[in-house]
Structure formats: structure tokens, C-alpha cells
Amino acid sequence: MALELMCPCGENITALEQPAFVDAVTAHLASAHEGRSYPADMIMAMANTVPDSRVTG
Ligand SMILES: [Zn+2]
């Protein structure tokens, strides 16, 4: 299963595996929500699992 997080700003962040997913969420926070960051375990707690087909790359 892939991972998905719908950011409150409307950005939908997806990745196939945890390390890439945490990196993608962290990068989005840094670029779109300056000053916000969350530890990996909190990011994972907010994530939804979705079918791999939902991930478009
Ligand atoms: Zn956002």
C-alpha cells in the first residue's frame, strides 16, 4: 500500500514507501508552510494508506 496525506492547504502528497513519503511531506512543509515541521512518527500518524495506483509519481 502507498501512503497519502491531504494537507489542509489542499496539496495531496503521496509516495510508495515511508522514507520517500516523509521526505515529500517535509519538503512540502518547508516550501509551503515555512516554519512548520513534524517528526516522522507524527507524519506517519497523519497518513492514510491508499492503493499504489493512487500514486502518480
Ligand atoms: Zn500544505
N, CA, C, O and the ligand as a Tripos MOL2 file, in Angstrom:
@<TRIPOS>MOLECULE
protein
  229   227    58     0     0
PROTEIN
NO_CHARGES

@<TRIPOS>ATOM
      1 N           0.8380   -1.2000    0.0000 N.3       1 MET1
      2 CA          0.0000    0.0000    0.0000 C.3       1 MET1
      3 C           0.8700    1.2460    0.0000 C.2       1 MET1
      4 O           1.9310    1.2840    0.6220 O.2       1 MET1
      5 N           0.4100    2.2360   -0.6930 N.am      2 ALA2
      6 CA          1.0980    3.5180   -0.7310 C.3       2 ALA2
      7 C           0.5840    4.4080    0.4130 C.2       2 ALA2
      8 O          -0.3580    4.0550    1.1230 O.2       2 ALA2
      9 N           1.2100    5.5350    0.5630 N.am      3 LEU3
     10 CA          0.8610    6.4760    1.6300 C.3       3 LEU3
     11 C           0.3890    7.7900    1.0240 C.2       3 LEU3
     12 O           0.8910    8.2370   -0.0070 O.2       3 LEU3
     13 N          -0.5960    8.4020    1.6950 N.am      4 GLU4
     14 CA         -1.1690    9.6470    1.2090 C.3       4 GLU4
     15 C          -1.4550   10.5650    2.3820 C.2       4 GLU4
     16 O          -1.9020   10.1190    3.4390 O.2       4 GLU4
     17 N          -1.1950   11.8420    2.1900 N.am      5 LEU5
     18 CA         -1.5780   12.8380    3.1820 C.3       5 LEU5
     19 C          -2.1810   14.0300    2.4540 C.2       5 LEU5
     20 O          -1.5420   14.6370    1.5950 O.2       5 LEU5
     21 N          -3.4220   14.3570    2.8110 N.am      6 MET6
     22 CA         -4.0770   15.5220    2.2480 C.3       6 MET6
     23 C          -3.7960   16.6970    3.1640 C.2       6 MET6
     24 O          -4.3650   16.8000    4.2510 O.2       6 MET6
     25 N          -2.9160   17.5790    2.7210 N.am      7 CYS7
     26 CA         -2.5690   18.7440    3.5260 C.3       7 CYS7
     27 C          -3.7680   19.6910    3.6210 C.2       7 CYS7
     28 O          -4.5370   19.7990    2.6660 O.2       7 CYS7
     29 N          -3.9420   20.3790    4.7560 N.am      8 PRO8
     30 CA         -5.0480   21.3320    4.8790 C.3       8 PRO8
     31 C          -5.0450   22.4040    3.7930 C.2       8 PRO8
     32 O          -6.0910   22.9930    3.5210 O.2       8 PRO8
     33 N          -3.9120   22.6730    3.1680 N.am      9 CYS9
     34 CA         -3.8590   23.6720    2.0990 C.3       9 CYS9
     35 C          -4.3800   23.1220    0.7770 C.2       9 CYS9
     36 O          -4.5240   23.8650   -0.1930 O.2       9 CYS9
     37 N          -4.6630   21.8260    0.7370 N.am     10 GLY10
     38 CA         -5.1980   21.2370   -0.4770 C.3      10 GLY10
     39 C          -4.2000   20.3980   -1.2460 C.2      10 GLY10
     40 O          -4.5690   19.6950   -2.1870 O.2      10 GLY10
     41 N          -2.9550   20.4650   -0.8560 N.am     11 GLU11
     42 CA         -1.9320   19.6490   -1.5180 C.3      11 GLU11
     43 C          -2.1060   18.1810   -1.1340 C.2      11 GLU11
     44 O          -2.2520   17.8540    0.0440 O.2      11 GLU11
     45 N          -2.0900   17.3170   -2.1150 N.am     12 ASN12
     46 CA         -2.2030   15.8860   -1.8690 C.3      12 ASN12
     47 C          -0.8310   15.2600   -2.0900 C.2      12 ASN12
     48 O          -0.3140   15.2440   -3.2070 O.2      12 ASN12
     49 N          -0.2530   14.7490   -1.0150 N.am     13 ILE13
     50 CA          1.1070   14.2320   -1.0670 C.3      13 ILE13
     51 C           1.0440   12.7090   -1.0010 C.2      13 ILE13
     52 O           0.4500   12.1480   -0.0800 O.2      13 ILE13
     53 N           1.6480   12.0500   -1.9630 N.am     14 THR14
     54 CA          1.6410   10.5960   -1.9960 C.3      14 THR14
     55 C           3.0500   10.0740   -2.2680 C.2      14 THR14
     56 O           3.8710   10.7540   -2.8840 O.2      14 THR14
     57 N           3.3110    8.8750   -1.8060 N.am     15 ALA15
     58 CA          4.5600    8.1780   -2.1000 C.3      15 ALA15
     59 C           4.3490    6.6980   -1.8460 C.2      15 ALA15
     60 O           3.4350    6.2950   -1.1260 O.2      15 ALA15
     61 N           5.2080    5.9050   -2.4480 N.am     16 LEU16
     62 CA          5.0310    4.4580   -2.3490 C.3      16 LEU16
     63 C           5.5770    3.8920   -1.0450 C.2      16 LEU16
     64 O           5.0890    2.8700   -0.5640 O.2      16 LEU16
     65 N           6.5840    4.5450   -0.4670 N.am     17 GLU17
     66 CA          7.2250    3.9830    0.7150 C.3      17 GLU17
     67 C           7.4950    5.0730    1.7420 C.2      17 GLU17
     68 O           7.5580    6.2580    1.4180 O.2      17 GLU17
     69 N           7.6550    4.6360    3.0000 N.am     18 GLN18
     70 CA          7.7450    5.5930    4.1040 C.3      18 GLN18
     71 C           8.8720    6.6270    3.9770 C.2      18 GLN18
     72 O           8.6130    7.8170    4.1530 O.2      18 GLN18
     73 N          10.1160    6.2150    3.6780 N.am     19 PRO19
     74 CA         11.1560    7.2570    3.6670 C.3      19 PRO19
     75 C          10.8760    8.3500    2.6400 C.2      19 PRO19
     76 O          11.0490    9.5350    2.9260 O.2      19 PRO19
     77 N          10.4460    7.9530    1.4520 N.am     20 ALA20
     78 CA         10.1510    8.9370    0.4170 C.3      20 ALA20
     79 C           8.9350    9.7770    0.8010 C.2      20 ALA20
     80 O           8.8700   10.9670    0.4950 O.2      20 ALA20
     81 N           7.9800    9.1520    1.4680 N.am     21 PHE21
     82 CA          6.7770    9.8710    1.8730 C.3      21 PHE21
     83 C           7.1050   10.9330    2.9160 C.2      21 PHE21
     84 O           6.6720   12.0800    2.8010 O.2      21 PHE21
     85 N           7.8630   10.5510    3.9200 N.am     22 VAL22
     86 CA          8.2420   11.5170    4.9600 C.3      22 VAL22
     87 C           9.0560   12.6560    4.3420 C.2      22 VAL22
     88 O           8.8640   13.8180    4.6980 O.2      22 VAL22
     89 N           9.9540   12.3310    3.4270 N.am     23 ASP23
     90 CA         10.7330   13.3650    2.7460 C.3      23 ASP23
     91 C           9.8280   14.3150    1.9710 C.2      23 ASP23
     92 O          10.0180   15.5310    2.0050 O.2      23 ASP23
     93 N           8.8380   13.7540    1.2700 N.am     24 ALA24
     94 CA          7.9510   14.5710    0.4490 C.3      24 ALA24
     95 C           7.1120   15.4930    1.3180 C.2      24 ALA24
     96 O           6.9260   16.6620    0.9790 O.2      24 ALA24
     97 N           6.6020   14.9830    2.4340 N.am     25 VAL25
     98 CA          5.8000   15.8210    3.3310 C.3      25 VAL25
     99 C           6.6740   16.9070    3.9480 C.2      25 VAL25
    100 O           6.2630   18.0650    4.0300 O.2      25 VAL25
    101 N           7.8650   16.5410    4.3760 N.am     26 THR26
    102 CA          8.7760   17.5170    4.9670 C.3      26 THR26
    103 C           9.1310   18.6050    3.9610 C.2      26 THR26
    104 O           9.1910   19.7860    4.3050 O.2      26 THR26
    105 N           9.3660   18.2000    2.7170 N.am     27 ALA27
    106 CA          9.6970   19.1770    1.6750 C.3      27 ALA27
    107 C           8.5190   20.1080    1.4050 C.2      27 ALA27
    108 O           8.7100   21.3050    1.1910 O.2      27 ALA27
    109 N           7.3040   19.5640    1.4150 N.am     28 HIS28
    110 CA          6.1210   20.3990    1.2110 C.3      28 HIS28
    111 C           5.9590   21.3900    2.3570 C.2      28 HIS28
    112 O           5.6780   22.5650    2.1220 O.2      28 HIS28
    113 N           6.1310   20.9350    3.5780 N.am     29 LEU29
    114 CA          6.0230   21.8350    4.7310 C.3      29 LEU29
    115 C           7.0490   22.9660    4.6330 C.2      29 LEU29
    116 O           6.7450   24.1240    4.9160 O.2      29 LEU29
    117 N           8.2750   22.6060    4.2260 N.am     30 ALA30
    118 CA          9.3370   23.6050    4.1480 C.3      30 ALA30
    119 C           9.0360   24.6530    3.0840 C.2      30 ALA30
    120 O           9.3260   25.8350    3.2690 O.2      30 ALA30
    121 N           8.4500   24.2150    1.9630 N.am     31 SER31
    122 CA          8.2400   25.1290    0.8450 C.3      31 SER31
    123 C           6.9310   25.9010    0.9450 C.2      31 SER31
    124 O           6.8550   27.0530    0.5190 O.2      31 SER31
    125 N           5.8910   25.2660    1.5090 N.am     32 ALA32
    126 CA          4.5620   25.8700    1.5190 C.3      32 ALA32
    127 C           4.1380   26.3610    2.9000 C.2      32 ALA32
    128 O           3.2460   27.2020    3.0100 O.2      32 ALA32
    129 N           4.7570   25.8520    3.9350 N.am     33 HIS33
    130 CA          4.3480   26.1980    5.3040 C.3      33 HIS33
    131 C           5.6030   26.4770    6.1190 C.2      33 HIS33
    132 O           5.9510   25.7410    7.0420 O.2      33 HIS33
    133 N           6.2520   27.5400    5.7560 N.am     34 GLU34
    134 CA          7.5400   27.8550    6.3560 C.3      34 GLU34
    135 C           7.4400   27.8790    7.8820 C.2      34 GLU34
    136 O           6.5180   28.4690    8.4460 O.2      34 GLU34
    137 N           8.3890   27.2380    8.5310 N.am     35 GLY35
    138 CA          8.4210   27.2040    9.9750 C.3      35 GLY35
    139 C           7.7230   26.0150   10.5850 C.2      35 GLY35
    140 O           7.8310   25.7740   11.7870 O.2      35 GLY35
    141 N           7.0020   25.2640    9.7590 N.am     36 ARG36
    142 CA          6.3370   24.0760   10.2850 C.3      36 ARG36
    143 C           7.1430   22.8380    9.9160 C.2      36 ARG36
    144 O           7.5920   22.6800    8.7810 O.2      36 ARG36
    145 N           7.3110   21.9720   10.8980 N.am     37 SER37
    146 CA          7.8700   20.6590   10.5940 C.3      37 SER37
    147 C           7.3630   19.6850   11.6410 C.2      37 SER37
    148 O           7.0470   20.0650   12.7680 O.2      37 SER37
    149 N           7.2930   18.4480   11.2550 N.am     38 TYR38
    150 CA          6.7920   17.4190   12.1530 C.3      38 TYR38
    151 C           7.7440   16.2340   12.1360 C.2      38 TYR38
    152 O           8.3600   15.9520   11.1080 O.2      38 TYR38
    153 N           7.8740   15.5380   13.2590 N.am     39 PRO39
    154 CA          8.6900   14.3270   13.2610 C.3      39 PRO39
    155 C           8.0450   13.2450   12.3980 C.2      39 PRO39
    156 O           6.8420   13.2590   12.1390 O.2      39 PRO39
    157 N           8.8850   12.3090   11.9640 N.am     40 ALA40
    158 CA          8.4120   11.2610   11.0510 C.3      40 ALA40
    159 C           7.2550   10.4770   11.6420 C.2      40 ALA40
    160 O           6.3300   10.1040   10.9200 O.2      40 ALA40
    161 N           7.2910   10.2150   12.9600 N.am     41 ASP41
    162 CA          6.2050    9.3970   13.5280 C.3      41 ASP41
    163 C           4.8790   10.1400   13.5130 C.2      41 ASP41
    164 O           3.8210    9.5220   13.4000 O.2      41 ASP41
    165 N           4.9310   11.4700   13.6270 N.am     42 MET42
    166 CA          3.6890   12.2390   13.5610 C.3      42 MET42
    167 C           3.1710   12.3010   12.1310 C.2      42 MET42
    168 O           1.9640   12.2260   11.8980 O.2      42 MET42
    169 N           4.0850   12.4380   11.1760 N.am     43 ILE43
    170 CA          3.6790   12.4150    9.7660 C.3      43 ILE43
    171 C           3.0150   11.0840    9.4460 C.2      43 ILE43
    172 O           1.9840   11.0420    8.7740 O.2      43 ILE43
    173 N           3.6080   10.0020    9.9260 N.am     44 MET44
    174 CA          3.0260    8.6850    9.6440 C.3      44 MET44
    175 C           1.6670    8.5190   10.3140 C.2      44 MET44
    176 O           0.7830    7.8550    9.7730 O.2      44 MET44
    177 N           1.4990    9.1220   11.4940 N.am     45 ALA45
    178 CA          0.2240    9.0250   12.1940 C.3      45 ALA45
    179 C          -0.8930    9.7530   11.4440 C.2      45 ALA45
    180 O          -2.0690    9.4140   11.5770 O.2      45 ALA45
    181 N          -0.5050   10.7580   10.6540 N.am     46 MET46
    182 CA         -1.4910   11.5300    9.8900 C.3      46 MET46
    183 C          -1.7510   10.9230    8.5130 C.2      46 MET46
    184 O          -2.6980   11.3100    7.8290 O.2      46 MET46
    185 N          -0.9160    9.9780    8.1120 N.am     47 ALA47
    186 CA         -1.0000    9.4410    6.7570 C.3      47 ALA47
    187 C          -2.1520    8.4550    6.6140 C.2      47 ALA47
    188 O          -2.5390    7.7840    7.5710 O.2      47 ALA47
    189 N          -2.6860    8.3820    5.4130 N.am     48 ASN48
    190 CA         -3.6330    7.3410    5.0460 C.3      48 ASN48
    191 C          -2.9240    6.3570    4.1250 C.2      48 ASN48
    192 O          -2.0320    6.7320    3.3650 O.2      48 ASN48
    193 N          -3.3300    5.0960    4.2020 N.am     49 THR49
    194 CA         -2.8280    4.1440    3.2220 C.3      49 THR49
    195 C          -3.8120    4.0830    2.0600 C.2      49 THR49
    196 O          -5.0280    4.0620    2.2510 O.2      49 THR49
    197 N          -3.2650    4.0550    0.8720 N.am     50 VAL50
    198 CA         -4.0670    4.0540   -0.3560 C.3      50 VAL50
    199 C          -3.4710    3.0390   -1.3250 C.2      50 VAL50
    200 O          -2.3060    2.6640   -1.1930 O.2      50 VAL50
    201 N          -4.2600    2.5950   -2.2920 N.am     51 PRO51
    202 CA         -3.6880    1.6720   -3.2990 C.3      51 PRO51
    203 C          -2.5320    2.3260   -4.0500 C.2      51 PRO51
    204 O          -2.5320    3.5340   -4.2840 O.2      51 PRO51
    205 N          -1.5600    1.5160   -4.4200 N.am     52 ASP52
    206 CA         -0.4090    2.0390   -5.1580 C.3      52 ASP52
    207 C          -0.8480    2.8100   -6.4120 C.2      52 ASP52
    208 O          -0.1700    3.7450   -6.8390 O.2      52 ASP52
    209 N          -1.9600    2.4220   -6.9850 N.am     53 SER53
    210 CA         -2.4210    3.0670   -8.2240 C.3      53 SER53
    211 C          -2.7760    4.5280   -8.0190 C.2      53 SER53
    212 O          -2.8930    5.2790   -8.9880 O.2      53 SER53
    213 N          -2.9520    4.9490   -6.7480 N.am     54 ARG54
    214 CA         -3.2450    6.3570   -6.4680 C.3      54 ARG54
    215 C          -2.0100    7.2410   -6.6230 C.2      54 ARG54
    216 O          -2.1210    8.4590   -6.7650 O.2      54 ARG54
    217 N          -0.8450    6.6210   -6.5930 N.am     55 VAL55
    218 CA          0.3990    7.3770   -6.6670 C.3      55 VAL55
    219 C           0.7820    7.5580   -8.1190 C.2      55 VAL55
    220 O           1.0030    6.5930   -8.8500 O.2      55 VAL55
    221 N           0.8540    8.8010   -8.5150 N.am     56 THR56
    222 CA          1.1550    9.0990   -9.9120 C.3      56 THR56
    223 C           2.6180    9.4610  -10.1040 C.2      56 THR56
    224 O           3.0510    9.7520  -11.2200 O.2      56 THR56
    225 N           3.3550    9.4440   -9.0510 N.am     57 GLY57
    226 CA          4.7690    9.7950   -9.1660 C.3      57 GLY57
    227 C           5.0000   11.2240   -8.8090 C.2      57 GLY57
    228 O           6.1360   11.6950   -8.8500 O.2      57 GLY57
    229 ZN          0.2100   22.2520    2.5610 Zn       58 ZN58
@<TRIPOS>BOND
     1     1     2 1
     2     2     3 1
     3     3     4 2
     4     3     5 am
     5     5     6 1
     6     6     7 1
     7     7     8 2
     8     7     9 am
     9     9    10 1
    10    10    11 1
    11    11    12 2
    12    11    13 am
    13    13    14 1
    14    14    15 1
    15    15    16 2
    16    15    17 am
    17    17    18 1
    18    18    19 1
    19    19    20 2
    20    19    21 am
    21    21    22 1
    22    22    23 1
    23    23    24 2
    24    23    25 am
    25    25    26 1
    26    26    27 1
    27    27    28 2
    28    27    29 am
    29    29    30 1
    30    30    31 1
    31    31    32 2
    32    31    33 am
    33    33    34 1
    34    34    35 1
    35    35    36 2
    36    35    37 am
    37    37    38 1
    38    38    39 1
    39    39    40 2
    40    39    41 am
    41    41    42 1
    42    42    43 1
    43    43    44 2
    44    43    45 am
    45    45    46 1
    46    46    47 1
    47    47    48 2
    48    47    49 am
    49    49    50 1
    50    50    51 1
    51    51    52 2
    52    51    53 am
    53    53    54 1
    54    54    55 1
    55    55    56 2
    56    55    57 am
    57    57    58 1
    58    58    59 1
    59    59    60 2
    60    59    61 am
    61    61    62 1
    62    62    63 1
    63    63    64 2
    64    63    65 am
    65    65    66 1
    66    66    67 1
    67    67    68 2
    68    67    69 am
    69    69    70 1
    70    70    71 1
    71    71    72 2
    72    71    73 am
    73    73    74 1
    74    74    75 1
    75    75    76 2
    76    75    77 am
    77    77    78 1
    78    78    79 1
    79    79    80 2
    80    79    81 am
    81    81    82 1
    82    82    83 1
    83    83    84 2
    84    83    85 am
    85    85    86 1
    86    86    87 1
    87    87    88 2
    88    87    89 am
    89    89    90 1
    90    90    91 1
    91    91    92 2
    92    91    93 am
    93    93    94 1
    94    94    95 1
    95    95    96 2
    96    95    97 am
    97    97    98 1
    98    98    99 1
    99    99   100 2
   100    99   101 am
   101   101   102 1
   102   102   103 1
   103   103   104 2
   104   103   105 am
   105   105   106 1
   106   106   107 1
   107   107   108 2
   108   107   109 am
   109   109   110 1
   110   110   111 1
   111   111   112 2
   112   111   113 am
   113   113   114 1
   114   114   115 1
   115   115   116 2
   116   115   117 am
   117   117   118 1
   118   118   119 1
   119   119   120 2
   120   119   121 am
   121   121   122 1
   122   122   123 1
   123   123   124 2
   124   123   125 am
   125   125   126 1
   126   126   127 1
   127   127   128 2
   128   127   129 am
   129   129   130 1
   130   130   131 1
   131   131   132 2
   132   131   133 am
   133   133   134 1
   134   134   135 1
   135   135   136 2
   136   135   137 am
   137   137   138 1
   138   138   139 1
   139   139   140 2
   140   139   141 am
   141   141   142 1
   142   142   143 1
   143   143   144 2
   144   143   145 am
   145   145   146 1
   146   146   147 1
   147   147   148 2
   148   147   149 am
   149   149   150 1
   150   150   151 1
   151   151   152 2
   152   151   153 am
   153   153   154 1
   154   154   155 1
   155   155   156 2
   156   155   157 am
   157   157   158 1
   158   158   159 1
   159   159   160 2
   160   159   161 am
   161   161   162 1
   162   162   163 1
   163   163   164 2
   164   163   165 am
   165   165   166 1
   166   166   167 1
   167   167   168 2
   168   167   169 am
   169   169   170 1
   170   170   171 1
   171   171   172 2
   172   171   173 am
   173   173   174 1
   174   174   175 1
   175   175   176 2
   176   175   177 am
   177   177   178 1
   178   178   179 1
   179   179   180 2
   180   179   181 am
   181   181   182 1
   182   182   183 1
   183   183   184 2
   184   183   185 am
   185   185   186 1
   186   186   187 1
   187   187   188 2
   188   187   189 am
   189   189   190 1
   190   190   191 1
   191   191   192 2
   192   191   193 am
   193   193   194 1
   194   194   195 1
   195   195   196 2
   196   195   197 am
   197   197   198 1
   198   198   199 1
   199   199   200 2
   200   199   201 am
   201   201   202 1
   202   202   203 1
   203   203   204 2
   204   203   205 am
   205   205   206 1
   206   206   207 1
   207   207   208 2
   208   207   209 am
   209   209   210 1
   210   210   211 1
   211   211   212 2
   212   211   213 am
   213   213   214 1
   214   214   215 1
   215   215   216 2
   216   215   217 am
   217   217   218 1
   218   218   219 1
   219   219   220 2
   220   219   221 am
   221   221   222 1
   222   222   223 1
   223   223   224 2
   224   223   225 am
   225   225   226 1
   226   226   227 1
   227   227   228 2
@<TRIPOS>SUBSTRUCTURE
     1 MET1         2 RESIDUE 1 A MET
     2 ALA2         6 RESIDUE 1 A ALA
     3 LEU3        10 RESIDUE 1 A LEU
     4 GLU4        14 RESIDUE 1 A GLU
     5 LEU5        18 RESIDUE 1 A LEU
     6 MET6        22 RESIDUE 1 A MET
     7 CYS7        26 RESIDUE 1 A CYS
     8 PRO8        30 RESIDUE 1 A PRO
     9 CYS9        34 RESIDUE 1 A CYS
    10 GLY10       38 RESIDUE 1 A GLY
    11 GLU11       42 RESIDUE 1 A GLU
    12 ASN12       46 RESIDUE 1 A ASN
    13 ILE13       50 RESIDUE 1 A ILE
    14 THR14       54 RESIDUE 1 A THR
    15 ALA15       58 RESIDUE 1 A ALA
    16 LEU16       62 RESIDUE 1 A LEU
    17 GLU17       66 RESIDUE 1 A GLU
    18 GLN18       70 RESIDUE 1 A GLN
    19 PRO19       74 RESIDUE 1 A PRO
    20 ALA20       78 RESIDUE 1 A ALA
    21 PHE21       82 RESIDUE 1 A PHE
    22 VAL22       86 RESIDUE 1 A VAL
    23 ASP23       90 RESIDUE 1 A ASP
    24 ALA24       94 RESIDUE 1 A ALA
    25 VAL25       98 RESIDUE 1 A VAL
    26 THR26      102 RESIDUE 1 A THR
    27 ALA27      106 RESIDUE 1 A ALA
    28 HIS28      110 RESIDUE 1 A HIS
    29 LEU29      114 RESIDUE 1 A LEU
    30 ALA30      118 RESIDUE 1 A ALA
    31 SER31      122 RESIDUE 1 A SER
    32 ALA32      126 RESIDUE 1 A ALA
    33 HIS33      130 RESIDUE 1 A HIS
    34 GLU34      134 RESIDUE 1 A GLU
    35 GLY35      138 RESIDUE 1 A GLY
    36 ARG36      142 RESIDUE 1 A ARG
    37 SER37      146 RESIDUE 1 A SER
    38 TYR38      150 RESIDUE 1 A TYR
    39 PRO39      154 RESIDUE 1 A PRO
    40 ALA40      158 RESIDUE 1 A ALA
    41 ASP41      162 RESIDUE 1 A ASP
    42 MET42      166 RESIDUE 1 A MET
    43 ILE43      170 RESIDUE 1 A ILE
    44 MET44      174 RESIDUE 1 A MET
    45 ALA45      178 RESIDUE 1 A ALA
    46 MET46      182 RESIDUE 1 A MET
    47 ALA47      186 RESIDUE 1 A ALA
    48 ASN48      190 RESIDUE 1 A ASN
    49 THR49      194 RESIDUE 1 A THR
    50 VAL50      198 RESIDUE 1 A VAL
    51 PRO51      202 RESIDUE 1 A PRO
    52 ASP52      206 RESIDUE 1 A ASP
    53 SER53      210 RESIDUE 1 A SER
    54 ARG54      214 RESIDUE 1 A ARG
    55 VAL55      218 RESIDUE 1 A VAL
    56 THR56      222 RESIDUE 1 A THR
    57 GLY57      226 RESIDUE 1 A GLY
    58 ZN58       229 GROUP 0 **** ****
